[in-house]
Amino acid sequence: MGAYQYKREPLTGDEANQLANACTTHLEQLIIWTFLDTGLRVSELATLKRTQIDWQTHRLTIYGKGGPYGSRSKRRQEGAKVR
């Protein structure tokens, strides 16, 4: 028998709200909603530069792994939702 593969399920709306409401600062809520709205990885958010944020169009330009094994760099643009 193979190793157990954990299946990730998206959060429900109620679960997302509970997570955001558990935050103690506005910055924490901003980080949580950014993760939930865009699907960013922690490393992608941690390395985000100001030049990658377009405040006028509410867009982020993300440089992440490209192939299934990260063999190439891929550029992705995410539309950010305003809350």
N, C-alpha and C positions, 0 to 999 in steps of 0.2 A: 504494500500500500504506500502511496506517495505522501509527501509532506502535506500538512494541512495548509490550504490556501485561504487566507482571510479575505472575505468578500466585503468590499467597501460599499456602503449604501449612503446616498446623499442624505443630508439632514432634512427633516421636515421644516416647514415654516415655523412651527411652534418651537422646535429644537433650536433653530437658528436664533430666534428671538430670546430664548432662555439663555443661550450662550452669550449673546450681546448684552443682555440685562445683567449678567453676572460680572461684567466688566466694571471696574471701579473708576476708570478715567475715560475721558472722551477719546484720548489717543488709543487706548485699548479697544474701544468700540470701532474706531476707524480701521485698525488693523484687522479685526475679526471680520467686519463687513467687506473689506478689500479682499481677503482670502475667499470668503463665501461668494462674493459677486463675480470674481474674476477667475478663480481656480488657480491662482498663483501658488508656486511652491514657496516654502519658507526661504530658501536660498535666493530665489528670484526677488522677493520683497526686500530681503536683507541687503542685497547688492544694488538696489534701485538707486539711480542717481537723479538729481533734480532735472537734468537735461532730458531725461526719459519721460517726464511728466508734461503733458500739454494741458494746462489748466483751462484754456479757452474751449477746447473740444472735449474735455473730460476723457482723455485717452492716455494710456501708458504704453510705452514701447518696451517690450521685454525681450531679452536675449537669453534663451534657454536651450536645453538640449534638443537636437533635431531628430535623430534617429531613435529607434526603440532602445538602443544601447548607449545613446549619448555620443555617437561617433562624429557628429557634425553640430555646428552651431545653427540655431534657427532663430529668426526674428519674428516676433508675434506682437500684434497690437491688440490691446484689450480696451474695450469701451468701459469706462468707469461709471457706475450709477451714482447719482447724487442723492444723498439721504438727508 
